[in-house]
Every structure is written in structure tokens, then in C-alpha cells.
Amino acid sequence: MKVSLKLEKFEFKGISPERPLIMAGPCSAESEEQVMETARQINQYGVKIFRAGLWKPRTRPNAFEGVGKEGLPWLRRVKDEFGMYTATEVANVKHVYDALKGGIDIIWLGARTTANPFAVQEIAEALKGVDVPVMVKNPVSPDFELWIGAFERLNAVGITKMAAIHRGFSTYYKTLYRNNPQWEIPIELKRLLPDLPIITDPSHICGGRELLFEVSQRAMDLDFYGLIVETHCNPDKALSDAQQQLTPEGLHKLLGKLVLRNPEIQNNVILSTLEELRHEIDKYDDKLMEIFEHRMGVSRKIGEYKKQNNITILQTGRWDEILRNKIEQAAKKGLSEEFIIKVFRAIHEESINHQTKVMNE
């Protein structure tokens, strides 16, 4: 895939351009008192971008859906009293107009909005001619092109100060996370668009506090640009997503533990050692390609035999047996169950494709 965007640096006056860029604040703006107290506390820890949801797209109609534009003056107070930038989510054109009129500095598109090209296009057209930074969360499902498409739509109307928010993806199978991070997707985004900053949202990935540091550190190890962390002055009393929000002090402790590694290698000895290890990896990858080639050759023979004997391609009992067997082997070899499931599902799908071709010949 070839992608080209016109981008300017996602930087803000008075904030160091060095990573990590930190955005923090409550999932939802609930009251003026809650907003101001949370902002006061995180500001004293050096956070300069305050995030708070005003419009909350919820799955069920009776859930708290945010205070709406009533909260805009509260965020204006945050700017005026603490000198912080403010950020909020918009899901439709009216939200855009209200947010801009209310003085919001940064807007973002949520996962549900990114998943709807019509909504993205309408928001993009509403932003035409407006100089405002826009962040785009990945869509709910792991649809890479849908995420790319949102940036292209915004870029087409002149939005050049953009960032991606990696908040994880919904899955039909259970994982440790509320939303599976699927790191390979933001990694591919970084490969295709190296100048597009990626900001990880550990709060929505984790769904709880226990794994927040692990996910945040992983994002830093991958050289992602920043973090957007839900932070509340009294998270246990929060009206939405209470279990995944930190106290300002908790945020301070998390950020203090982060290890920031060098993205560039300047030591020749280290570089030489890494090149040797990478060469070794390349040899194993070449062997894997040969193994895949031979395995799919056998799959074609199986397809031919099934065709001759009028047998269906899919044999679910056999597939279940393979998966159970490989998961057991993975545990003994120090490989994660999630990795093995992904690999063998991909192999199984490719095997079925080869057998299908044989059936149709």
C-alpha cells in the first residue's frame, strides 16, 4: 500500500517536542469542580494537555453520555487558570462547531466515528479551512485501510497537524485486554507514515489499571510519540470507565517509572552486534518461507485428493485438533497462546485458499 500525507509537526508552544507527549484527564467531564480539581492536580505534575470527554458515544442508551457543550466553559477555565491545552472527542458536525466555538485546542475522532467513512467525511468538510490539530483513534475493528482513509479524508481538506491514537481493537475471543492492542497494526502505520505521530491510549486498551504501565512501556519501547491516559481526581466515583482511570498521583508514578530508550543506534559495537543477530533472524525467516512453500504444496495435494473423492474442504474436527495441539506445544516452548492462534489461523486460511483453487480448477 502506498500512502502519502502532507503533515506538519504535531507540536505545541511551551511543550517540549521530546517524547513522550502526555495527555491526561478524565474519561468524562462530569462537573466543573471535578474538571478543575483534576486539571489542578495533573498540572502540578507537569502535564500540559488536558483531555476530557464532553460527548460520550455509549453502547446502551441509558448510560451517561456526557454533559455536552455545558462542559465547554469548564475547559475554558482550565486553559485560562492553568495554561493547559484542551482536547475532546467529536462525533458529528455539531460537536465540531461547538468545540471550535468553545475554544477547544485539539479534537479527536473516536473509534466508532473512524469506523464510519460518512461521519469522517462530514467532520472533515466541517473542518475545511480550520487550523486545528486532529487526532484519529483506530477503528473498533482491525481495519487498517479504514484508519488510513480517515487521515486521507482530513488531509484532503487541509488538515495537516494530525496524530494517530492507538486504543486497541475489539475481538470476538477473550484476551487480557478490554481492546486487544494488536501492535502489528500501529507498527505498520508507523512504517508507512513515519512522520505521523502515534499516541497510545493504554486506558482503553487495558480496561483496568493493572496493565497500564506494561502497555505504556511497550508503546515507548516501540518509539511511539506519546500517551493519552484517563486520569480522574476520584476515579472510583467516575460516571464512566471508573476501573481504567488513574488518580493524578497514580499517573505521576506511572510516568516516573517509564524507561525511554534511544530510537537511533550511535555506538558501532552495539550496531555490529545487532546486525549479526538480525542476519541470524533473516536466515530463520528464509527457512520459514521454504517451509511454508512446502506446506502449501501438501495442502494442494490434499485439495486434489478431496476433489477426487468429493469431500468438503473444511474439516472442523481436524482444525480444532491442530489448534489444541499447537497451543499445548506453545506453552512448553515459551510461546504465547495468542501468537500461536494468530499464526495457525493465518496458515489454516492460506491452506484453505490453496485447496479452494484446486477445487475450482
N, C-alpha and C positions, 0 to 999 in steps of 0.2 A: 504494500500500500504506500502510495506517495502522498504526503500531506505537506502543505505549505501555508503557514500563517504569518501575517505581519504582526510582530509583537514588540512592545516596549517593556522595559524592566518593571517588574512588579515590586516597586519600592516606594517608601513613604517618607516624607520630610520628617526629620527628627528621630527616625528609627534606623538602627544600624542595618546595612544591607547584608551583613553576615548572617548565615543561618544559625539557629533556626528562627524563622519568623513565627511569633507566638500570637495566636488569637484566643481569647478566653472570655467566658461569660456564661450566663445561664441558658439552658435549653430554651426556656420561655421567659420573656419579661412578664412578671406576674403583678407587680405593684411598683410604684415609684420608690418606696422605701427599699424593697428588695433589690431593684436595679442599682440604686445609688450606693447601697452598702456593699454589694458585690463588686462594683466598679472601684469603690474606695480601697477595698482590701487588695484586689489584684493589681491595682495601680501602684500600690506601695511595694509590690514585688517586681515592678519594672515592666509589666505588660502594658502595651500601648495601643492595642486594638481590642475593642470590646464588642463581642458578638452577643446577640440576643434575638430570639425568635419572636416576631410580633404576630405573624400569620402562621399557624401550625396546621399543615395538612395531615389529618389523622385518619386512620383506617375506619374507626367507628364514629358515627355522627354525634354521640353524646359525650365524647372525650373533650378535654379542654383544647380549644382551637386557637388560643392566643387572645390577646387583648386588642389586636389590630392597631389601627392608627392612633388609638388612645395612648399607646406607649411611645409614640414619636417624641413628644415633649420630654419624656424621661431620658431618652437617649440624647436629646439636645443638651440636657443638663449635664450628662456625662461628658460631653465634648467641652462644654463651657467651664465646668468646675475642675475637671481633671486633665484636660488637654488630650483626651484619647480620641482615636478614630473609632467610628461606629460601623458595625456591619449587621445586616439582617437578610433573611431569605425573602424572595419574592416568587410568587407562583402565577401571577397573571398581570395584565397590563395595568389594572387599577392599583395593585400593590406597587408597581414601578413608579407610577405618578406620585402616589402618596409618599413613598420612601424618598424620592428625589426632592419633593416639596418640603419634606420634613428634615432635610439636611443629612440624610444617611450618606456616609462616605464610601462604603463598599457594599455591593449587593451580591447575593449568591443565588443560584438556581439549585433547588433541591433535587433529590434522586428521582422522585416521581415526575417532576417537571421535565428533567432531562430526558426521561423516557418517552415524552410526548413531543414529537417534532413540530406539531401545530402550535403548541404552547410556547416552545422555544422561539419559533419564528415570530409569533406575535410580540413576545417580550423584546426580541432583537429589534423589530421595527419601532417599538416604543422607545428604544434607546438610541435610535439613529440621531447622530449629531450631538450626543451627550458624552461628555468626557468623565466617565466613571469606571473604576475598576470593577470587574465582574469575575466571580469565581463560579465554577460549574462542578457540581458533585457528579460522580459517576452514576449512571442509571441504575435502577434497582436490580435489573438482571445484568449478567456479564456480557453486555453487547458493546464491544469495543467501538464499532463504527458509529453507533448511536451517540456515544460520548464525543468522538471526534466531530461528528456532524453538528453538535451544539456549538462547539468552538468555531466551526466554519461559518455557521449562520450569524453568530455575533461578530465575527471578523468582517463579514461581508457588509455590515452596516457601519463599520468604522471603529468597533471596539477593539483596541489593541493592548490594553492593560488587563491581562487575563491570567487566571491561575486555575489549576485543577484541584478539586478536593476528592481525595480517595477515602471513601467512607464504607467500603466493603459492599458485598453483593449477596442478595438473597439466594438461598439454595433450598432444594427440597429434601436434602439429607441433613442430619443433625451434626453440628460441629461445636467446637469450644466457644464459638463467637456468635454474637447476635447476627452479624453480617460477615460472611466469610471474606477475609482480606484479598484472597486471590492475587497475591503480589505480582504474579506474572503479567497482569493486565496493566497496572501503573508502570511497571518496568518497561513494557513495550511502548507505552505512551512516552516515557522519558527517552527511549531510543529514537522514536520517530520525531519527537518535538523536544529536543534537548533544552531549548530556551523557554519552554513553558514550565513555570514552577509547579511542583506537586506538593500540596499540603495535605497531610494525613489527618483524618478525623478518628482518633482512637476511641472516642466515646461511642460512636455509632458502630464501629467495628466490634467492640467488646460487649457493649450492653451491660457492663458491670465494671466495678473498679479494679478487680483482681488482676486483670491482664493489661491494664492501661500502660504501665511502664514498659512491659515487654514489647507491645505493639509500637509505642513511641520510639523506643530504642531501635527497633527494626527499621523504622522509617528513616532515622538518622543514619544508620549503617548503610542504607541504600542511597544516601546522599539526596534525600528528598528535602525540599526547601523549608518546610515548617510544619506546625501542628495547630489544629483548632480543637480546643479542649473545653468541654462543657464544665462550667465552674459556677457554683451557687453558694451564697453565704450560709444557707441552711439546707443542704441537698436532701436530707431525709424528709423535709416538708415540701419539696418541689411538687408542682402540679403536673409535671410531665417528666418522664425519664429520670426519676429520682435516683435509681440504682446505679446509673452510669455517670453521675455528676460528682465532681470533687469539691471539697472546700477550697478556698483560696490558699490556705496553708498547705493542703494536700497537693495542689498544683505546684506550689513553690518547691516542695520536697521532690516531686516527680522531676521537675525541670533541673533541679540541682544534681540529680543522680545521672542525668543523661551524659553519655560519653560521645563527644563529637570527633569523628575520625577524619583523616586527611583524604580529600577526594582525588588528589594528584600524588603520584609517586615521584619523589625527587632524589631518593637515595638509590644509587646504581646497584648496590649489593642486594637491596630488597627487590628492586626491579628484576634483576637477573634471576633470583630465586623464584619469583613469581612466574617468570617466563618459562622456566624449567617445569614447574608444576602445571602450567597451562598447556605446555606441549604434551605432558602426560595425559591430561584430560582430553586433548584433541585425539590422541591415539585411541582412547576408550570410546570416544564418540564415533570415530570411524568404524570401530568394531561393531558398535551398536547398529550403525547403518547397514552393515553387511548382514547382521543377524536379522534385522527387520526385513531385509530383502528376501532372505531365505525363508523366514517365517511366512511371509505373504505368498511366496511360491507354493508352500504347503497348503495354505488357505485356498489357493486357486485349485489345487488338486482335489481338496475336499469338496469345493463347489462343483467341480466336474463330476465327482462320484455321486453327489446328492442329485445332480441334474439327471444323470443316467438312471438313478433309482427312484426318481420322483419324490424326493424328500425335501421338506421345507428347510430354508436356510437357518432360521433361528431355532436353536435347541436350548431353551431356557434352563433346563436342568443341568446341562453341561456347563453353561456360563456361570451359574450360581456356584457350582463345584469348583471351577477355576478360581473365582474371586475369593471364596472362603480359603482355599488352599494358599493362595498368594498372600492373603492378609496374615495368615499364621506364619508363613515363611518370613514376612516383613518384620514381624515382632522379634524374631530370632536374629535378624541381620541388622537391627538398629535402624530400620526404615519406618517412616510414619505410615499409618493406615491410610491417611488422606492422600499421600503421594502415590501409594500403590493403587488405590482405587482410580485415581485420575489416569495413571499410566495405562492400566489394563483396560479401562473403559475406552481409551483412545485406540489401543491396539485392537480391541474387540470390534469397535466401529469400523476401523480400516479393514479388518478381516472380512466383515460382512459386506463392505463395499466391493472388495475383490470377488467374493462369491456371487454377489449380485450381478457383476459384469459378466461372469461366466454363464450365469443363468440366462442372461439376455443375448448372449452371442448366438 
